[in-house]
Amino acid sequence: MDINTILTEITTPGSLYDEIMDNIITPRYDLKPELISELSISFLENRKKIETIYKDGFFKYYFINACRNQIHSSTSPFHKNNRIMDFEYIDNANMQFDNDDIELKEEFEYKLDTIYTTYKKIKKSWFENAMFEEYFIKNKTYRQIEAEYGLDHSLVWLNVKKVKDRLIEEINKKQTK
């Protein structure tokens, strides 16, 4: 089966793959089009591999794992597009607050300020700094950075992870003092 037929099958409402996505993404059905988009991009980039997996009869298993990886992996484009800041310290960098949530807003701003203050103080190479700013500050995905700079996305991921790990370590040190 060719990749176009496979993509048609996974995007057909009511199909087995449609039901799998519904079960995995529950209750955030509004994110399903984004999940389909990222899966399609990934499958098209690995056309031969996907066609071979389908031919060998392992596609359902592969599809389930691909969905789970997109949703739960902090390095996936889906995760990046739907969770702005990837710190367990902050749930969402674009939180909207009601007038009644003054305490929550102040706590959020304090945490955000802590991250930025700590970020300025930690030691990092110019490359780590550039990749971290592209990813977190400018909110680009690894694929966008890869395309813009001609870098392998795993190199970008590794350098962002190094800075993130140092940040978390430094913030945890401050909290335990």
BELGIWO-V357420 format. One record per backbone hydrogen bond with DSSP energy under -0.5 kcal/mol. CO is the residue of the C=O (numbers start at 1). NH is the residue of the N-H. Records with the same first field share a line. If there is no record, write none. Layout:
# BELGIWO-V357420
CO=NH / NH
This chain:
# BELGIWO-V357420
2=6
3=7
4=8
5=9
6=10
7=11
8=12
9=12
11=13
12=15
15=19
16=20
17=21
18=22
19=23
20=24
21=25
22=26
25=28
27=29
28=31
29=32
31=35
32=36
33=37
34=38
35=39
36=40
37=41
38=42
39=43
40=44
41=45
42=46
44=47
46=50
47=51
48=52
49=53
50=54
51=55
52=56
53=58 / 59
54=57
58=62
59=63
60=64
61=65
62=66
63=67
64=68
65=69
66=70
67=71
68=72
69=73
70=79
73=76
76=80
77=81
78=82
79=83
87=90
92=95
98=101
101=105
102=106
103=107
104=108
105=109
106=110
107=111
108=112
109=113
110=114
111=115
112=116
113=117
114=118
115=119
116=120
117=121
118=122
125=129
126=130
127=131
128=132
129=133
130=134
131=135
132=136 / 137
133=138
134=140
141=145
142=146
143=147
144=148
145=149
146=150 / 151
152=155 / 156
153=157
154=158
155=159
156=160
157=161
158=162
159=163
160=164
161=165
162=166
163=167
164=168
165=169
166=170
167=171
168=172
169=173
170=174
171=175
172=176
173=177
174=177
